[in-house]
Amino acid sequence: MKKKYLLKCESFQVYEGNMWFVSGNFLCRRNIKTGEINIESYIIPQYGVEGGFLCTLTGRYENRMICIPEQADRLIDYDIKTKERRVFFLDNAQSDISIKFRSSCFINDKFYIMPESAHKIMVYDPKFGEIDYLSDWFSILLKDSEKNIDNKENIFSLSRQIDNKIYFSTTFSNVLCCFDPKNNNVDYIHVGPADYKYQLFYYLDGIFYLVDNSKMRIVRWSQNEGIIGEKEGISFETILTEELEEREAEYRFFDAFNLGKVIILPACFANESLMIDTQTNQVKICDQLSKVHGCCFADTNESNEAIITSIIDNNLFFVNDNLNVNKVDLELSEDVEKVGDMCWFDILPAEKKRVTKNLWSESQEATLGIFIKNTIL
C-alpha cells in the first residue's frame, strides 16, 4: 500500500482543470475531475525558515501563478506553460515567522499585495516585471492610532476588492481602511467605539459585516448610513490546544463566503461556524459545518460551490447551495514523481513528529519517498 503524505493549502487558483496551490515550498496541482494531486515545481529552494507558511498562491496572470511572500523574503512568478520562474526579493524583508502579506487584488493590470504584518502595500506589475512599495499610508495610520503597533504582528485582515477600491480592517482598532489604487490614497474610517477591532469583514449588497473576534460581536455598517445594527452575545468559543498561542485565539474566524443571502463564517479557531441571514439579520450556529475547523480561505468554483481550505486538518471542504459538505483530504503518494530541487515538505501531520531542523534535497534523482526517508528525524 502506498504511503500518503498530507499537504497544506491556504489560497489557491482554479485554472485549466486544476486547482493550483502552495504547500510548504511546493507548487502543487489537484485535478478537479479525478482528484489526483501532483507536484508542479519547487517555489523556494534551500530555504532557511522551518514551516508551511513560506508563500501562498493568491493571484494568476495569464499562465503565471503569483506566489506572494508570507514568511519568505521574495515573490515568485511561475509560468506553468514555459516553466519560467521570476524571483523578486523584497526590500528590507527578512526571513522570519511573521506573515508579511496574505492577500492580493488585481486592478488595472497590477497586483496590489496587501499586508498582514508588513507596513506597506506591495505593487507588482506582471507585464513589465516591476515591483513598487507604498508605505506613506502606514505612517498616517500610526499617528491616528492610540496603540503602539510598530512591533505587532497580524495587524491587518484579509483584503477585499469592492469595485476598484481595496478595503482591509485593522485587528488592533476600529479602523476600516479604504485604499484607492487610482491615487494611492487611503481613507481611514472609524466604525464603532474605540475598543472595537475587526479581524474579519465581509461585504454583501452594500453592507459591511465586521466581525470583532475579541469582543464577540458583529457590526453592520454602510458608507451612507454608518452603523445600522450590532449583534452581541454570540458564541465565539475557541478550540484551545497546547500549541495554540493566545494571540492565535483571536483567529476565531478568518474568512467568510456567501451562498445567496446567507453569509457563512467557517470556524478557524472557533468551536462552531456561524451563519448570518442578511434578510432577517439573525445569526446562528451553522450545524452543517460542525466538523469544519482551521479555515483560512474561502472561495467559489465554476459550479458555484464554496471551497474552504483548512490549515489545521489538511482538508478541503466543498459546500453547495444546500449546505451539503464534501470533505476532501489533500494527500500525496510517495512515488507520485521525482522531486529534485525541492526542499521543505510538511511531514508533521503524517509522521506525528516535530521537526527541529530544516529539510532540503538537491538531487535531481531523488524520489519523494527517498527524500523524506533521508531527512526525517
Summary of the structure (lengths in Angstrom):
residues: 377
radius of gyration: 20.4
end to end distance: 22.8
largest distance: 63.2
contacts: 1194
relative contact order: 0.13
helix: 8%
strand: 43%
